[in-house]
Amino acid sequence: MDKKYLAKIIAKDSQGLKLISACCFKAKVKIEELKYLKKNKIFFLSLKRLSVETENKNLSINSILKFDFVNSLKSININQNNKDLNLKLLAIDLLKNKDKFEINLIFNNNSCITLSTEIVEVTLEDQNKI
């Protein structure tokens, strides 16, 4: 019997973030699906990724990638006014800067989003299989 499940991965350190980064490699992201809730200190994005963690590597999955405790963010080479812009997420990198962390979302076309946070808490949650 096939077991059908939707994955949920929670990362609280660099090892967990590397696992999420590997799962999201080449995931498609639309600019209009990037959201930062400054008051709640949450940044999240909807992405379409391949199911690299299962036997069927070509299965597409809609997932939500959520970053908690985000104090600020900045983007490089991303035109936020272009709602039709699509990016591919290539990697997620974690750097420690004094008593804070910087989480870098690295996209194609030399684009990047840097999140500043004091605590690493990232969740990758599958919504449905396509």
Secondary structure, DSSP 8 states (H G I E B T S, - for coil): -------EEEE-SHHHHHHHHHHTTTEEEEEEEEEEETTTTEEEEEEEEE-TTSS-TT-EEEEEEEEESEEEEEEES--TT-TT-EEEEEEEEEEEETTEEEEEEEESTT-EEEEEESS--EEEEEEEE-
